[in-house]
């Protein structure tokens, strides 16, 4: 009997496994399709049906490689037993570079509560307007379509040289293949990159996707080598230094300075940058490095000076403090924090002091930096303020007065950092508030005393 029961149990189990999937899953997918129409749109198509009711809920989920979160999109469709729908990703409004990859899948539900989640399918964004050639190794894949084999190999070799130097100097290791797309003209580049790029942009890096795009005409190979390594450096630094949330906590001058530094192998700065730097040193029109911690100017001539100063500052840090300190700086910026705090921790100076060290090194005039007035406000022995205004508040960012800005800025964008002296109206008001509190307490005491007498 035991043998018979065991046999029957196995027979039932096998029969259950042999049941067709449609009996358990009334929702089925007839087809899914991905259509790449770079630079216009990406189209995700679905054909599905339900044998139990009407399909009334559909969602498309897209997970881009290099991005932590997935996007959930709701396509338009008419509910029914069989539904055909599509979702269009507008690449004009929401840009993705060529070479971006990801996965997509569908969540489907009918009006009877039946649900189905499809398997994840891979997709890739390609610029199909060009016939791409390719050179690659474990760290780099370079694509180009103009200039022949020697043109592509020259760019590929230079990029690999930059990777080797960058890894050696900073300790940053490239463990994810970087894709570089070389467009054969500036016009072709402009048609392929995001609409918001500056007019003078020669390339872009997309660290979250591990992609670089650069415009290089075959007749301009030497410039192309520099531009390629510039954007490649951005890609590697951003990929390794940005926070888990995707933000890069680093002064703009350091980010761009490193990119220009490694594009200048073996170390000669192009006249595009060296000439405006020399002129600014002679005319005392250098931009404060604190200003260059933020966005660079949109004007091309002003941008050239910003890039030149950034390169010169990075070169100065390497020469004065060494490669080890630069590597430590990068690791601290990855952790995050106030720029001045990180510079003090690793180099022992804040942005302004580093600025003047650099100016002395390149033969420029020192920058006048307003200092905090050390005088102390008069103390109130009979009343303690909730905030001690005799000492600066930790982490507070003081504000320059209009006179200080006019005296110390060489350009309209220069905003030196300073502090208000205790004689400023703001401080006087704060101290007067303490005095009024003393008076109020005295009045309250008098009222209380008179009330007790009447009682």
CORZISUL-V450897 format. One line per field, one symbol per residue. psi: psi as a letter, one per 30 degrees, with the letter a starting at -180 (. if undefined). Layout:
psi: ???
This chain:
psi: eeeeeeeeeeeeeeeeffkkefefjfklkellkkkjhkgelkkkkkjllkffakjfkkkkkkjkkfkellkjkjlklkklekkkllkjjjfeejkklkfklalllkkkklfggklkkllkkllkjkjgfljklkklaffkjkklfkfleeeeeeeeeeeeeeeeeeeeefgkkjgkkkkkjjkfleeeeefflkfgklegkflkkieffhkkkkjjkffheeeeeeeeeeeeeeeeeeeffllfffkjikkeeeeeeeeeeffgkggkkkfeeeefeeeeeeghgkkkfeegfakllfkeeeeeeeeeeeeeeeeeeeeefleeeeeeeeeefeellkeeeeeeeefglaeeeeeeeeeeegglklkjjklkkfkklkljffkklfkjgfkkkkfkjlkkleeeeeefkflffkilkalklffleeeeeeeeeeeeeeeeeeeeeeeeeeeeef.
